[in-house]
Amino acid sequence: MDMKTVVIIGASQAGLRCAQLLARAGAEVEVFEHLRGPEEALPRTLIVTPELARFVPLGSDVPVRNTISGFRVRVDGSCSYVPLAQPDFVLERRDLLAWLAGEAERAGAGIHWGVRLLSVGLEDGEFALLFWDRRTGRYIKRMTSVLVAADGAVSTVLRSLECDGRATVPILQARVRRRQGFDPHVVDTWFAPGRTPYFFWQIPDSEETAAVGFVARDPSSGRREFARFLAESGWEVESVEAARVPLYRPFHRPYRRFGKARLYLVGDAAGHVKVTTVGGTVTGLAGAEAAARAILRGTSYSAELSSLRRELNAHYLVRLAMDRFTAGDYRRLLRCLNHRVLALLRDVPRDRFASVFWKTLLAQPALAFLGAKALLRAARDLPRRSSR
Ligand SMILES: Cc1cc2nc3c(=O)[nH]c(=O)nc-3n(C[C@H](O)[C@H](O)[C@H](O)COP(=O)(O)OP(=O)(O)OC[C@H]3O[C@@H](n4cnc5c(N)ncnc54)[C@H](O)[C@@H]3O)c2cc1C
């Protein structure tokens, strides 16, 4: 391994995990983060599969706010229940960040809180990074030949180096007072293709509160649509977060070489997000581990990412079809959930969906037919879209 300093931009999940693993293996690591500390991050309710336990000790270190025993899926008047054999966990993102930051620092990574990356250029075959320190008002310059971009959906690194090929979607999530009639351990989802290409969700995060959210088509109509949904459902809103989530694309390269200088993209900067649910926590951590391995061993990042890519590709295929689903398709989808499909979805967490992708289609061939019809519609629309 080239023992020069690895510079990581962004001290969120992916950046901190990568920093921890690199520092633990003896690399010099410097992390630069715009926020003054994890406590400055906006509060965010996260729902994660039990796969998170592969990366993070849940319980006393990272408190679990709630456990989820199943999902209720609603389309118009129809409803199905998908139970989970192992419960999902509901966490507060700040708790996760605080633990990851502590671990990275204990491993020896230097974290510069309150320092914003302004631009990245290339000088003498290395990355030249210009920062602004929010606390002192001073500019800082750093050179490195190994740069990890963990700066999220709106990445300064990718923008500066003019290599951002990701698409992003707006997401809105509100913290609401929980209402009577909703099970405190069940996530509710509403599919309404005229209103969102994804779904609305309600995630109970405590006895009193829940996170309600959706993925919008565009920010301005999204705000109106979300306000309408909240009003219709009668939620009492405490706060709202609006952000963007990148969409995984199979052909987006998470690694670039600029002469001798190497750039690794992790987490949202790499688009490591399951596009079925826009969950990026577990997949972001898995990608961060792959980047750390590639840097330490000098192996190909692409090869280290192969199992994550397989997983993300399975979600991508489902998303391609679901993007074309009509309300009728969603109703048919609910009818397709026979006991064999439900057993597969119950037993295998969403972060290991690729392992049951084909089995699910075999368990209910009508699902393959439904997906194929939607993909054909997508293919038929292609010439029309490209001629616009
Ligand atoms: C509202 C919402 C709800 C979500 N819910 C879930 C969920 O329930 N489950 C799930 O698995 N996923 C969820 N996600 C997705 C998940 O939160 C992201 O995939 C995950 O946070 C990505 O982590 P990251 O480390 O890649 O980047 P981010 O969390 O985006 O962090 C990037 C970091 O880089 C820093 N940064 C950015 N620019 C600069 C700069 N120029 N200089 C210095 N620092 C910079 C930022 O301050 C930030 O700390 C949700 C996302 C949103 C927006």
The ligand as a Gaussian input file, in Angstrom:
#p B3LYP/6-31G(d) Opt

LIG

0 1
 C      -34.846000      11.847000       4.348000
 C      -34.015000      10.615000       4.140000
 C      -34.389000       9.422000       4.746000
 C      -33.622000       8.277000       4.554000
 N      -34.010000       7.124000       5.165000
 C      -33.239000       6.031000       5.050000
 C      -33.586000       4.843000       5.745000
 O      -34.600000       4.785000       6.440000
 N      -32.763000       3.763000       5.625000
 C      -31.626000       3.799000       4.869000
 O      -30.906000       2.798000       4.802000
 N      -31.283000       4.915000       4.184000
 C      -32.053000       6.025000       4.262000
 N      -31.705000       7.165000       3.599000
 C      -30.479000       7.160000       2.788000
 C      -29.257000       7.305000       3.691000
 O      -29.481000       8.278000       4.678000
 C      -28.058000       7.703000       2.830000
 O      -27.901000       6.728000       1.819000
 C      -26.798000       7.792000       3.689000
 O      -26.924000       8.843000       4.614000
 C      -25.595000       8.049000       2.808000
 O      -24.480000       8.201000       3.639000
 P      -23.157000       8.841000       3.075000
 O      -22.144000       8.653000       4.141000
 O      -22.832000       8.337000       1.732000
 O      -23.490000      10.382000       2.802000
 P      -24.246000      11.483000       3.634000
 O      -24.979000      10.905000       4.783000
 O      -25.002000      12.307000       2.663000
 O      -23.060000      12.360000       4.213000
 C      -22.221000      13.159000       3.428000
 C      -21.365000      13.952000       4.395000
 O      -20.478000      14.758000       3.629000
 C      -20.469000      16.066000       4.174000
 N      -20.139000      16.983000       3.096000
 C      -20.865000      17.224000       1.976000
 N      -20.236000      18.138000       1.210000
 C      -19.091000      18.466000       1.864000
 C      -18.021000      19.369000       1.576000
 N      -18.010000      20.109000       0.461000
 N      -17.007000      19.477000       2.467000
 C      -17.000000      18.720000       3.620000
 N      -17.994000      17.862000       3.937000
 C      -19.021000      17.735000       3.064000
 C      -21.889000      16.280000       4.688000
 O      -21.946000      17.303000       5.671000
 C      -22.202000      14.899000       5.263000
 O      -21.809000      14.758000       6.593000
 C      -32.461000       8.322000       3.744000
 C      -32.079000       9.518000       3.123000
 C      -32.849000      10.648000       3.314000
 C      -32.418000      11.921000       2.641000

